[in-house]
């Protein structure tokens, strides 16, 4: 039997270099090209085009372990957070990423952020299923959940063991300090991220405290006066469209990614794989 037969049908027609590269990718899959480019992921995967405030929020999550966004109403903050949650799971290795979201009330968890997540999950054709009680399963594995734990029970956030953990605190002005303290236990490594977003209109809230200089959080102000609805400016990205197909080559040039790298590490490496405001 020749080498081609020994390597199997998926390697037929490939050069020896390509065959060994295939095996190398199986053993050590290449980093997803969008792992540091959530805006590109949203553009390519969902066909959505974000304004500058959304870009700043997304980039802060990439670059900072703790991000606080002082956001006014109608700037698409929950919409943006929902996409970042999906991006986080999709671009990190299977079994190594987890997303936790919280908000002051259960309806705020399930009817806002997770409703957006469910709609975008279906639109993008992402793996697994999102349930009505704010959980995301891929196969039998729970990869994300949203909850409003009792204020006196911060231990409800414990027990998550993953290298890449993203914690999203939505409507953070109404979340007590005890929950922020509990979240710290989830973000114990350099690859974890914590995001708090809301309107710090209550000066006594812990969210208002972390938005002050010297808190250790990276703070961004997202103003409604900067949104396209107010300025009339459209995103430069809105003039282009990228075609995408999860099982084929993806045109990622507008997102700054090379199509030669695997878009989704859950895809088989034997088949080459070239994100709208409210």
Protein Blocks (a to p, Z undefined) as FASTA:
>chain_A
ZZklmnojklgoiafklmmmmmmmmmmccddfklmmmklmmmmmnopacdfklmmmmmmm
mmpmbdcddddehklmmmmmmmmmmmmmmmpcehiaccddddfbfklmmmmmmmmmmmmm
mmnopghjddfkopadehjbcfbdcddddfklmmlmgoiacfbdcdddehkllpcfklmm
mmmmmmmbfkbccddddddfbfkbmklmmmpghklpacddddfklpmklnopacfklmpc
cdddfkbccdfklnopafkbcfblkbcfkbccfbacZZ
